[in-house]
Amino acid sequence: MKTVAIFCGANTGLNPQFVEDTKVLVEELVKNNWRIVYGGGNIGLMGVVADEVLRLGGEIIGVIPENLVVHEVAHRGVEEMHIVKNMLDRKGLIAQLSDAYIALPGGIGTLDEIYEFWVAQKLGERFKPFGILDTHQFYTPFKQLSEQMIAEGFLKASDYERLNFVEEPLKLVSLLENALQ
């Protein structure tokens, strides 16, 4: 069974399409026998991911720092929950458990995960397919910043191309399926 890490927000965002696309994505992943590893939370898009996987009878693994367990944001329905010391350990374990990565809309935590895993790929440490679900053009400013970095000589176009921005959940799952064949 393939395992995909999903990075996403601890909030659902203001656009209801973020939740809808998350549900469609999770349904397609479960239908295609993907196990999902995620940040372990019960709130925001993280909670939507876990709730949908559980509702559909899929497999899910949570990885959550102990300080977030104390604040009672760990999803109680996720049976395989790894409690780690901190965010750095969380990202390390998620990397070990995953065959591919997906980023959904999110805040600074999601951006941190995108950048960390992107840099690791550039350095040859964690080369795995990486898809970014660009619901409602959420990541347009991120793409514009990356293009500015390329234009100014701070980023190679080939490194930018390691990220796959996809606007439709079904196409994103297809992209990952093809990348791992």
N, C-alpha and C positions, 0 to 999 in steps of 0.2 A: 504494500500500500504506500502511495506517495504521500508526503506530508508537506503542507504549505503553511508558512507563517503569514499571518495577517496582522499588519500594523494599522491601527486606526485610532480614532479619537475616543476620549473618555466623555465626550459630549456627542449628541446626535447632530448638531448643527441646526441651522434655521431652515434649510431647504429640505422638505420631506423626501425629495428624490435621493438624498444620501442614505436614508433608511431603506427605501425601496430597492435601490441598486445593491445595497449590502445583502438584503434578503435574497434577491435574484442570484447574486454571486454565490452565496453560501449554498443555496439549493442546487446550483449547477455543480459545485465542488462535491457536495455529498453524493449527488447522482452519479458522478464520475469516480467515486471511491477515493476521494482525497480525505486524509486525516488533517485536521486543522490544529495548529498551535497558535496561541494568541496570548495577550498580556494578562489574562486571568480575571479581568474585571467584570462587574455586573452592571456597569453604567455605560451610557453613551453607545457609540457604535460597537464597542467591545461587548457590551451586554447584548446587543442585537445579534452579533455573530454567535455568541454562545447559546442564546435562547433558540435561534434558528437551527443550529446544529443539533441541539438536544431534541427539539420538536420533530426534526426529520430523522432522528435515529442515527445520526452520524457520529464519528469519533472526534473528540476534542481534547486538547491538552492545554491547561493553563499554566503560565509561568508568571509568578507575581512576587514582588519584593515584600519582605516581611512588614515594612512600615505601612504598606497599603492594606495588608491583612488587618493590622491594628485599627485602621480607619474603616473597617468593615466594607470594603469594596470588592472583596474576593467573591466570585460567583459560587454560590453554595451548591448549585446543580452539577458543576463540573467535577467528576469523580477523580480524574488524574490532574491534580493541582500540585505543581512544584513551587514550594516557597523558597525563595533565594534571598541572599543578604541585601542586594541592592540592584539598581537599574543595570549596571554593567554586567553583573552576573546573569540578570534576566536575558539580556541580549546575547550573551555567550551561549546560554543553554538553548535559546530559541534557534540560534545558528546551528548548533549541533543536531537538533531534532528535525530540521527542515531540509527539504529538497528544492524548494522554490520560495519566493517572497512575493507578497502582494501588499501594496499600501493603498489604503482607502483615505478619504478626507480625514483630516485630524489637525491637531495643534502642534505645539513645539515638541511634544514627545514623539509624535509621528515623524516630524521633520528630522529629529535626532536619529530615529531608527533608519530613515531613508539615507541620510548622509553617512551614518556609520557603516551600513551594509554596502553602500555604494563605494565608499573609500576602500573597504575590505576587498571588494571585487577588483578595484583598480590595482591594488597591491597583490592580487593573486591569492588572497587568503580564503575567500568564500565565494568562489564563482558559482553562482546558481541563478537560474532565470529570475528576473525581477520585473513584475508588472505593476503599474500604477493605474488604479481606476480613477480616471479623470472625469468624475461625475459633474455635470453642469459646468465644465471647464474650470473646476476648482483649482487645478494646478497650473493654470495659465501664468500667474506671476512667477511661480517656481521655474517654469520653462523659460520665461523671459529673462530671469536672472541668470540661468544657465547659459542662454544664448549670449548674454552680455559678457559673461566670463570667457566664453569662446572668442568673442570679438576682441576682447582686450588681452587675449593670450594667457589667461589663467586656467583654462580648461581645454582639454583636447576634445574635439568632436567625437572621436572614437570612444572616449570615456562616457560622454553624455549619451551615446547610443546604447550603452549597457542598460539604460532604463527604458522601459516600454510603456508609453502612455496610451491607454486605451479607454475610450468613452463608454463602451458597452460591456457589461459583466460577462455575457456569454462569449464574446470575442476574447476577453482576457483569459478565461479558462482554456479556450482553444489554443491560445498562444502558449500557455504553460504546458499543455498536453503535448503540443508539437515540439517544444524545446526539450522535453525530457525523453523523447523517443529515440 
